[in-house]
Amino acid sequence: QVRVVESGGGLVQPGGSLRLSCAVSGVSGSIFSIKSMSWYRQPPGKPRELVAAITSGGTTTYTDSVKGRFTISRDNAKNTLFPQMNVLKPEDTAVYHCNTEPPQINWGQGTPVTVSS
């Protein structure tokens, strides 16, 4: 069974940084490497939204609210996605998830990020 496990979230002050990790298991590295991957977040009381995506070739796209602050990278040898969040703002508070793009894996629990002083 293909699973995704997110980690690295926590409490951070405004302006701080966090590096998340999304590990995909149950799939071979060759399959993972050809998949576009996505990074979503769900703020409290709001629907899940797409934050960023990365193609198999490494091309990245970001939603406007995180451009210049967030980056996403992948390690195909480890079936892992690495969202990097810098200059965090209170409005970045959310539970962060990873999936394929479009989403094809059952959603994991995500990793919560709280930006607060």
Residue, then its C-alpha position, 0 to 999 in steps of 0.5 A: q500500500v502506498r503511504v505518505v508520511e509528513s514530518g518536521g512541523g512545529l511551533v515557530q515565531p513569525g519570520g522563522s523557518l521550517r524544513l518539512s519532510c514527506a516520505v512516500s513508501g510502498v512505491s519503487g524509486s523508479i515510479f516515484s521519480i516519474k511522478s509530479m508531487s504536490w504540497y498542500r496545506q489546510p488552515p484551521g477551519k478552511p479547505r485544503e489548498l495547493v501550496a506548491a508542486i514539483t515535476s519529475g524533472g524538478t520544475t516547481t510552481y508555487t501559489d502566489s502567497v508563498k512565492g519567494r518564501f517557500t521552496i520544494s525539492r525532492d530526493n528520488a533516491k529516498n522517495t522523499l519531498f522536502p518543503q522548505m518554508n522561510v519568513l513564516k507568517p501567522e497566516d501560514t499556520a496550517v496542517y501540511h500534506c504531500n501527495t502526488e499531483p494530481p492527488q492519487i495517494n490516501w491523505g496522510q495525517g500531515t504535519p502541523v505548523t503553527v506560526s505565532s509569537 
